[in-house]
Structure formats: structure tokens, C-alpha cells
Amino acid sequence: MRNPTLNPEEPNMSRLSKNIIYNLFGQGLLLVLGFVAVKFIFKRLGADALGIIYFTATLNNIFCTVLEMGICSTTVREVSTHFKSDPGYIKDLVRTFSLFYWVFYALAGAAIFVLAPVLVEKWIILKSMDSATATHILRILGIASLAALPKSFYASLFNGLQRMEFNNVIDVITAGLQQFGTILILTMGGNVFQVVYWYAACYGFGVFAYLVVAGNLFPVKALIPGYAPGIVKRNFHFASRMLFVSMTSAIHAQVDKVCISKLLPVGVLGYYGFTYGVVSRGASLTSAIAQAVFPSFSALFKSGDQAGLMRQYRKLQDLLCFASVPILAVVPFAMLPIFPLIFNEEIARTLLLPATFLCLGFYMNATAAIPFIFSLAMGRPDIAARQHLYNFFVTVPVTILLVYYMGIIGASISMVFFYVFVYIYTIRRICSECLGMPAWQWYLRVAKIYALISVTYGTAWIILALSNAFSVASLFVAYLSASIAFIISAYFIISADLRETLLLHLSRLQRRSLDK
């Protein structure tokens, strides 16, 4: 088995930093690429076509998250700790899990094919598109987009090896082909079916590219699906708990969009889904760090380096909590000038408040992400599983009521409501049972950041609202001034470990510039 990892003498944080950069750069490019194609789809094909695409994406996310079954998290954890020491075990693990994923793909694809007419007739509300067209689109896009299921497994192999540049490069290339091809088709007068088939072809290309890269990192025989009973037995405890987390996460993450698709016209789901996607891409730093840190945390925990593990936790927790703020805060400031170019002025203003609540929800997710990953690295998915169980009986009914009475504003508020519960239950348990620290210290730390956000960005927005100055120049100056004030203040609040690391990286950059 080939060893694609770096020299073992390379500092762990160096590899971690590179993986964070790869993930962040990839997610940022995907955000930019998504803007252009959505504008063309909305203008040329209409709101129903955009809504069907996002409804398909919602179904795909539900299937993929439920059928993930904890396997991806288990794969990252096992590959990161046993790739060098037990190659035979890793080979059996890859073969067994790949078999599961391809079987799941076939079953889910068949389910979408059968259920598509029922969903079109009984669930979504169409305004201009006929049912036959919507059914055909749903079948083609739904089955093709499920390729994300096996693709997520191959991505977990790259993540376990801490080689995340591969999946980010492939994803950006695939998204670029998808978006540019869509623009070209619509510019040349193409119809919705040509766009749908092009989307399907790009999904297939993405899976093929993942397989090719995986074949260069693992023995080809390891990629041939097979079954080893010992793999299931060895990983059942961890994976079974992650299965429950995956299933309930799918419900919590998609219930707002499912409710919108039933209670409101499908075109509204298109607007909301796009806004949700923009904010989630804006929160790409969270996923970038979370994906990169899980194998690193797992390896440190396995080695017994408790001091190094806690030192890395403090750095990454502060990095994510502080660095996420300017990235997410730009969304409300940028929406008013940018969204009218994609949709229209009325829709842009309608989406402003939901986008703001989504930014808050994603920021709450960012503050809780590193403790969650820490608990998984310590083999404690039961904490998140229990929280999701309790939350299921609270969040889902509340979300349905919020969407019914408040529409997309209620949908966005439901995300904030979910993470309030995470703060109250999950963080408290992780602090006491995994981090070994009083929960009040975590709450106090996060409360200081919220206060700083209110003083800087909150003040800037209040000034804009009172003066009714929402020109591009005013929005830019307000955001820039608030960001500068936040960053300067944050430097004096961050932990000494992170400050030392930042100064070290800065000095290295200065030396490199002088050497040139």
C-alpha cells in the first residue's frame, strides 16, 4: 500500500493548516461559481425550475445524510489511526464500506424513481411547470445527484489521510464544469432538460475522478466492493451511534426546507435554498477546519498526547470562533447590492432577515463544531446522539409551526432554536466529560465574542438603518469599519497559544518575502 502522507517529521499543525486552506479555498470557489449559474437558471428557466433543483438537492441531502450511517466518520477515524500500522485492516475496511455505499446508492436511486410522481403530485406546489416535466427532472437529477453518496465515502478516505487537496480540487473542477456548461447551454437557447442532463453528467464525472484518485492512494483491489464481517463487528459501537447522529442530523438540517416545499410554492424553496447555500458556503471555514481537524484530533488522542490535544483544541476553537465572524457578517451587508442582480429587488429584501438569522445559526454551529469533533475523536458520539434524540421531539414540531406561521423567516429562526439546545445540553456534557473544564468557562468565552460582535457589526448596521444609507459605498464602508474594529479587538482576546501561532506564521511570511 502506497503511503501518500507527508514525512512524519513534518509538524502536525503544518499539515492541518494546509488542509484548512485547501478546504476553505475550495468552498470559496464553489460559492462564487454558484452565483452565476443560479442567475441564469432563474432568468431563463423560471422560479419553478430553480425550486425543483433545490428540492432535489434537499432530497439528496436527506438520503446522503441518513445513509451515511456513521461510515464516513468511522472511515476518517480508522484510516487516520491505522493506515500505516495495519494496511490489511484498512483494505478490508475500504472494500466493506464501499460495498455498503454502492448498495445504498442503488436502493435510494430506485426509491427516487418510484416516488418522484407522488412527490410532484402530492407534495410540491408548482406555478408554471407541468407535472410530467417536473417528474422527469426530479428523477434524472435525483438519481444522478445521489452519486454524492459513494463520493462522500471516497472523500472520507482522503480526509483520513489528511490529503484534502484532492477532494477540493475535484469538487471545484466539477462545479466549474457544471456552472459554465449550464451558462453555455442557456446562452445558446437550450432548455431545462439539456441543463438537467448536463448536471447528471457532471455528477458522474465527479465520482469517476474520485475513484481515479483513490486508486492512486490505495491498492486497486481495495476499491473493489467486498464484505469482511470483522470490519462491521469492530466498528459497530462507534458507527451505530454515528448512524443515529446522521439520521437525526438529516432531519434537523432539512426539515425547514421540507416544510417550505410543502407549505409554500416550490419557487420560494429555490430562493431560500439558494440563500441557505450562500450562507453555508460563507460558513465554509467551519467545515474546512472540522474536516481537517478530525483525523488530527483522532491521531493525537490515539497517541495519548493529551497536552498536545488540548493545546490544539484551544487554538482551533478560538480560530474558528473569531475568524468565522467577518466571513459570515459580510452576507447581510452584501445581499442588498448582489441579490437584486440574481433575482430582483423585492426578493432580495425579503431574504435579508432570513439570511441574517441563518448567519447567526451557522455561527452558533461554528462555536460548537470543535467541541463536537473533539468528542468524536475521543470516541464519544453518544453525547451528540442523545442530544439529537431529545432535540428531535422539540425542534421538528417547533420548525413546522415556525414555517407555517412565519414562512421562510420562521425557517431560518428554527436553526437558531436548534443550536440554543446544543448550547444548553451538548456543550455542557462535552465540557465536563471530554474537555475536563467547567462549562461556564466555555459559555463566558463565547459570550464575550457575541458582545464584541454586537458592539462592532451591530453598531455599524444600526447607523446604516438610522441614516437609511444602503448604497454600495455605505455598506462597504460600514462592513470594513466594523471588521477592522472586530479584528483589532479580537487580537487582544484570543488565547496566547493562537496568538503565538499567528505571530509565528506572520514572521515566516515576512522572512519569505525578504528572501525573495
C-alpha positions in Angstrom: 0.0 0.0 0.0 1.4 3.3 -1.0 1.9 6.0 1.6 0.6 9.3 0.4 1.2 11.1 3.7 3.9 13.6 4.4 7.1 12.9 6.1 6.3 12.0 9.7 8.7 14.7 10.9 6.5 17.4 9.4 4.7 19.3 12.2 1.1 18.2 12.7 -0.1 21.8 12.7 1.6 22.4 9.3 -0.4 19.6 7.6 -3.5 20.7 9.5 -3.1 24.3 8.3 -2.7 23.2 4.7 -5.8 21.1 4.9 -7.8 24.0 6.3 -6.6 26.2 3.5 -7.4 23.6 0.8 -10.9 23.2 2.2 -11.5 26.9 2.6 -10.2 27.8 -0.9 -12.3 25.0 -2.4 -15.5 26.1 -0.6 -14.9 29.7 -1.5 -14.6 29.0 -5.2 -17.7 26.9 -5.2 -19.6 29.8 -3.7 -18.5 32.2 -6.5 -19.3 29.6 -9.2 -22.8 29.1 -7.8 -23.9 32.7 -8.1 -23.6 32.9 -11.9 -25.5 29.7 -12.7 -28.4 30.5 -10.4 -28.8 33.9 -12.0 -29.1 32.2 -15.5 -31.4 29.4 -14.3 -33.8 31.9 -12.6 -33.8 34.4 -15.5 -34.1 31.8 -18.4 -36.0 28.8 -16.8 -38.0 30.5 -14.1 -38.6 30.0 -10.4 -40.2 26.6 -10.7 -37.1 25.1 -12.3 -34.9 26.7 -9.7 -37.2 25.3 -7.0 -37.2 21.8 -8.4 -33.3 21.8 -8.5 -33.2 22.8 -4.8 -36.0 20.4 -3.9 -33.9 17.7 -5.5 -30.9 18.9 -3.6 -32.9 18.7 -0.3 -33.9 15.1 -1.1 -30.3 14.2 -1.9 -29.1 15.7 1.3 -31.6 13.7 3.3 -30.7 10.4 1.6 -27.0 11.0 1.8 -27.0 12.1 5.4 -29.3 9.3 6.6 -27.4 6.6 4.5 -24.1 7.9 5.6 -24.7 5.7 8.6 -21.7 7.0 10.5 -19.4 5.2 8.0 -17.7 8.4 6.8 -16.8 9.5 10.3 -15.7 5.9 11.1 -13.6 5.8 8.0 -11.8 9.1 8.7 -11.1 7.9 12.3 -9.8 4.5 11.3 -7.8 5.5 8.3 -6.1 8.3 10.2 -5.0 6.0 13.0 -4.4 2.6 11.3 -3.3 3.4 7.7 0.4 2.8 8.4 0.1 0.3 11.2 -2.4 -2.2 9.8 -2.8 -1.9 6.0 -4.6 -5.3 5.7 -7.3 -4.0 8.1 -7.7 -0.7 6.1 -8.0 -2.7 2.8 -10.9 -4.8 4.3 -12.5 -1.7 5.7 -12.4 0.2 2.4 -13.9 -2.9 0.5 -16.7 -3.4 3.0 -17.7 0.2 3.4 -17.6 0.8 -0.4 -20.0 -2.2 -0.8 -22.4 -0.6 1.6 -22.3 2.7 -0.2 -22.9 1.4 -3.7 -25.8 -0.8 -2.5 -27.3 2.2 -0.7 -26.9 4.2 -3.9 -28.8 1.6 -5.9 -31.7 1.4 -3.4 -32.0 5.1 -2.9 -32.0 5.7 -6.7 -34.8 3.2 -7.1 -36.8 4.9 -4.4 -36.5 8.3 -6.0 -37.5 6.8 -9.4 -40.7 5.3 -7.9 -41.6 8.2 -5.6 -41.0 11.1 -8.0 -44.5 11.2 -9.4 -46.0 11.0 -5.9 -43.8 13.9 -4.7 -44.7 16.1 -7.6 -48.5 15.5 -7.3 -48.9 15.3 -3.6 -46.1 17.4 -2.1 -44.6 20.4 -4.0 -46.6 23.3 -5.3 -45.9 24.2 -9.0 -46.8 27.6 -10.5 -45.8 27.3 -14.2 -44.2 23.9 -14.8 -46.3 20.9 -15.7 -46.2 17.7 -13.6 -44.7 15.5 -16.2 -41.8 17.8 -16.8 -41.2 18.2 -13.0 -41.3 14.4 -12.5 -38.8 13.8 -15.3 -36.4 16.4 -13.9 -36.8 15.0 -10.3 -35.9 11.5 -11.5 -32.9 12.4 -13.5 -31.4 15.0 -11.1 -32.4 12.9 -8.0 -30.7 9.7 -9.2 -27.7 11.5 -10.6 -27.1 13.7 -7.5 -27.1 10.6 -5.3 -23.7 10.0 -6.7 -22.7 12.2 -3.7 -23.3 9.1 -1.5 -20.3 7.0 -2.8 -18.4 10.1 -3.4 -18.6 11.1 0.2 -17.1 7.7 1.2 -14.1 8.3 -1.1 -13.7 11.8 0.3 -13.5 10.3 3.8 -10.6 8.3 2.6 -8.8 11.4 1.5 -9.7 13.1 4.8 -8.4 10.2 6.8 -5.1 10.5 5.0 -5.2 14.3 5.6 -5.0 14.9 1.8 -7.9 17.2 1.4 -6.5 19.0 -1.6 -7.8 16.1 -3.8 -11.5 16.3 -3.0 -11.4 20.1 -3.1 -9.7 20.3 -6.5 -12.2 17.7 -7.9 -15.2 19.5 -6.4 -14.2 22.9 -7.8 -13.5 21.4 -11.3 -16.8 19.5 -11.3 -18.7 22.6 -10.1 -16.9 24.8 -12.6 -17.9 22.4 -15.5 -21.4 22.3 -14.2 -21.9 26.0 -13.9 -20.1 27.0 -17.1 -21.9 24.3 -19.0 -25.2 25.5 -17.7 -24.4 29.1 -18.7 -23.3 27.9 -22.2 -26.4 25.8 -22.7 -28.8 28.6 -21.7 -26.9 31.2 -23.7 -27.3 29.1 -26.8 -31.0 28.7 -26.2 -31.0 25.3 -24.5 -33.9 24.1 -22.5 -34.4 22.7 -18.9 -33.8 19.1 -20.0 -30.4 19.8 -21.5 -29.4 21.6 -18.3 -30.6 18.6 -16.2 -28.7 16.1 -18.3 -25.6 18.2 -18.1 -25.9 18.3 -14.3 -26.2 14.5 -14.3 -23.1 14.1 -16.5 -21.1 16.3 -14.1 -22.2 14.3 -11.1 -20.9 11.2 -12.9 -17.6 12.8 -13.7 -17.1 13.8 -10.1 -17.5 10.2 -8.9 -15.2 8.9 -11.6 -12.5 11.5 -10.7 -12.7 10.4 -7.0 -12.3 6.8 -8.0 -9.2 7.6 -10.1 -7.5 9.5 -7.3 -8.4 6.8 -4.7 -6.8 4.2 -7.0 -3.6 6.1 -6.7 -3.7 6.3 -2.9 -4.9 2.8 -2.1 -4.4 -0.6 -3.8 -6.9 -1.0 -6.7 -8.1 -4.3 -5.1 -9.1 -2.4 -2.0 -11.6 -0.3 -4.1 -13.4 -3.4 -5.3 -16.5 -3.8 -3.1 -16.5 -6.8 -0.8 -17.5 -7.9 2.6 -15.5 -8.7 5.7 -17.6 -9.5 8.8 -14.9 -8.5 11.2 -15.0 -4.9 10.0 -18.6 -4.5 11.0 -18.1 -6.1 14.4 -15.0 -4.0 15.1 -16.6 -0.6 14.2 -20.2 -1.3 15.2 -20.1 0.6 18.6 -18.8 3.9 17.1 -20.6 3.7 13.8 -24.0 2.7 15.3 -24.1 5.9 17.4 -22.9 7.9 14.5 -25.7 6.4 12.4 -28.3 7.8 14.8 -26.5 11.2 14.7 -26.5 11.1 10.9 -30.2 10.2 10.7 -31.4 12.9 13.1 -29.0 15.4 11.6 -30.6 14.9 8.2 -34.0 15.6 9.8 -32.8 18.7 11.7 -30.9 20.1 8.7 -33.6 19.6 6.1 -36.9 19.9 8.0 -37.1 23.7 7.3 -36.7 23.2 3.5 -39.1 20.2 3.5 -41.7 22.3 5.3 -41.2 25.1 2.8 -41.6 22.7 -0.1 -45.0 21.6 1.2 -46.4 24.8 2.6 -45.1 27.3 0.1 -44.7 27.4 -3.7 -41.6 25.5 -4.8 -40.1 28.7 -6.2 -39.9 30.1 -2.7 -37.8 27.0 -1.8 -35.5 28.0 -4.7 -34.9 31.5 -3.2 -34.5 30.1 0.3 -32.4 27.2 -0.8 -30.0 29.5 -2.6 -29.7 31.8 0.4 -29.1 28.9 2.7 -26.4 27.7 0.3 -24.7 31.1 0.2 -24.6 31.3 4.0 -23.4 27.7 4.3 -20.6 28.5 1.9 -19.9 31.6 3.9 -19.6 29.2 6.9 -17.1 27.1 4.9 -14.4 27.9 7.5 -16.3 25.7 9.9 -16.4 22.7 7.6 -12.9 23.4 6.4 -11.5 23.2 9.9 -13.8 20.4 11.1 -12.9 18.1 8.2 -9.2 18.9 8.7 -9.1 18.6 12.4 -11.0 15.3 12.9 -8.1 13.0 11.7 -5.6 15.2 13.5 -7.5 15.0 16.8 -8.0 11.3 16.4 -4.3 10.7 15.8 -3.3 12.8 18.9 -5.9 11.0 21.1 -4.7 7.6 19.9 -1.1 8.6 20.7 -2.0 9.7 24.2 -0.7 13.2 23.7 -3.3 14.9 26.0 -1.3 18.1 26.3 -0.9 18.5 22.6 -4.6 17.6 22.1 -5.8 20.3 24.4 -3.3 22.9 23.0 -4.6 22.2 19.5 -8.2 22.4 20.8 -7.7 25.9 22.3 -6.1 27.2 19.1 -8.7 25.9 16.8 -11.6 26.8 19.0 -10.5 30.4 19.1 -9.5 30.4 15.4 -13.0 29.2 14.3 -14.9 31.4 16.8 -13.2 34.6 15.8 -12.3 34.0 12.1 -15.9 33.0 11.3 -17.3 36.3 12.3 -16.1 38.6 9.4 -16.9 35.8 6.9 -20.5 35.4 8.0 -21.0 39.1 8.7 -20.4 40.0 5.1 -23.6 38.2 4.0 -26.2 40.7 5.2 -24.0 43.7 4.0 -23.5 42.1 0.6 -27.0 40.8 0.0 -28.8 44.1 -0.8 -26.5 45.1 -3.8 -25.9 41.5 -5.1 -29.1 39.6 -4.7 -31.2 42.0 -6.9 -28.7 41.2 -9.7 -29.7 37.5 -9.3 -33.4 37.8 -8.5 -35.0 41.2 -8.1 -35.2 44.0 -5.5 -38.3 42.7 -3.8 -37.0 39.1 -3.4 -33.6 40.5 -2.1 -35.2 42.5 0.6 -37.5 39.5 1.6 -34.5 37.3 2.0 -32.5 39.8 4.1 -33.9 38.9 7.5 -33.9 35.1 6.9 -30.3 35.3 5.8 -29.3 37.2 9.0 -30.9 34.5 11.2 -29.1 31.8 9.1 -25.8 33.6 9.6 -26.5 33.6 13.4 -27.4 29.9 13.2 -24.3 29.0 11.3 -22.1 31.0 13.6 -23.6 29.1 16.6 -22.7 25.9 14.7 -19.1 27.2 14.3 -18.7 27.8 18.0 -19.9 24.3 18.8 -18.1 22.5 16.0 -14.6 22.0 17.6 -16.0 20.6 20.9 -18.2 18.2 18.8 -15.2 17.0 16.8 -13.2 16.7 20.0 -15.9 14.4 21.5 -15.9 12.2 18.3 -12.1 11.9 18.3 -12.4 10.6 21.9 -14.9 8.0 20.8 -17.9 9.8 22.4 -20.6 10.1 19.7 -23.2 9.1 22.3 -23.3 12.7 23.6 -24.4 14.0 20.2 -26.7 11.1 19.7 -28.5 11.7 23.0 -28.8 15.4 22.2 -30.3 14.7 18.7 -32.8 12.3 20.3 -34.0 15.0 22.7 -33.9 17.7 20.1 -36.0 15.6 17.6 -39.1 15.9 19.8 -38.6 19.6 20.3 -37.0 21.1 17.1 -39.1 19.4 14.5 -42.6 20.5 15.8 -41.3 24.0 16.5 -39.9 24.2 13.0 -43.2 23.1 11.4 -45.1 25.8 13.4 -42.5 28.5 12.6 -42.7 27.8 8.9 -46.5 27.6 8.9 -46.9 30.9 10.7 -43.8 32.9 9.6 -42.7 31.4 6.3 -39.0 31.5 5.4 -38.3 33.8 8.4 -39.6 31.1 10.7 -37.5 28.5 8.8 -34.3 30.5 9.5 -35.2 31.1 13.2 -35.6 27.3 13.6 -31.9 26.9 13.0 -31.1 29.3 15.9 -33.5 27.5 18.1 -31.8 24.2 17.4 -28.3 25.5 18.4 -29.7 27.0 21.6 -30.5 23.5 22.6 -27.0 22.4 21.6 -25.5 25.1 23.8 -27.6 24.1 26.8 -27.2 20.3 26.6 -24.3 19.1 24.4 -21.7 21.7 25.3 -22.3 21.2 29.0 -21.7 17.5 28.7 -18.7 17.8 26.4 -17.0 20.3 28.7 -17.4 18.1 31.7 -16.9 14.6 30.2 -14.4 15.3 27.4 -12.6 18.6 27.8 -12.4 18.4 31.6 -13.3 22.1 32.1 -16.2 23.9 33.8 -19.0 24.6 31.2 -19.2 28.2 32.5 -15.8 29.0 31.1 -16.9 28.0 27.6 -20.1 30.0 27.9 -18.2 33.0 29.2 -15.7 32.8 26.4 -18.4 32.7 23.7 -20.5 35.4 25.4 -17.5 37.8 25.1 -17.4 37.2 21.3 -21.1 37.8 20.9 -20.7 41.1 22.9 -17.9 42.1 20.6 -20.0 41.3 17.5 -22.9 43.4 18.8 -20.6 46.4 19.5 -18.9 46.3 16.1 -21.2 44.9 13.4 -24.4 45.7 15.3 -23.5 49.3 15.7 -22.5 49.6 12.0 -25.9 48.2 10.9 -27.8 50.4 13.3 -26.1 53.5 11.8 -26.9 52.4 8.3 -30.6 51.8 9.3 -31.0 55.2 11.1 -29.4 57.1 8.2 -31.2 54.9 5.6 -27.9 54.8 3.7 -27.8 51.5 1.9 -25.7 52.4 -1.1 -22.9 50.0 -2.1 -20.3 52.5 -0.8 -22.1 52.9 2.5 -22.5 49.2 3.0 -18.8 48.6 2.1 -17.5 51.3 4.5 -19.8 50.1 7.3 -18.7 46.4 6.9 -15.0 47.3 6.6 -15.0 49.6 9.6 -16.8 47.0 11.7 -14.4 44.3 10.6 -11.3 46.3 11.4 -12.6 47.1 14.8 -13.5 43.5 15.4 -10.2 42.1 14.3 -8.1 44.6 16.3 -10.2 43.8 19.4 -10.1 40.1 18.8 -6.3 40.1 18.8 -6.2 41.0 22.4 -8.9 38.4 23.4 -7.6 35.3 21.6 -5.7 32.7 23.5 -2.0 33.0 24.0 -1.4 29.7 22.0 -3.2 31.1 19.0 -1.6 34.5 19.2 1.8 32.8 19.3 1.0 30.7 16.3 -0.3 33.6 14.3 2.9 35.6 15.1 5.0 32.6 14.0 3.2 32.3 10.7 3.5 36.1 10.2 7.2 36.1 10.8 7.7 33.2 8.4 5.8 35.1 5.7 8.0 38.1 6.3 11.2 36.1 6.0 10.0 34.6 2.8 9.2 38.0 1.3 12.6 39.3 2.4 14.3 36.2 0.8 12.6 37.0 -2.5 
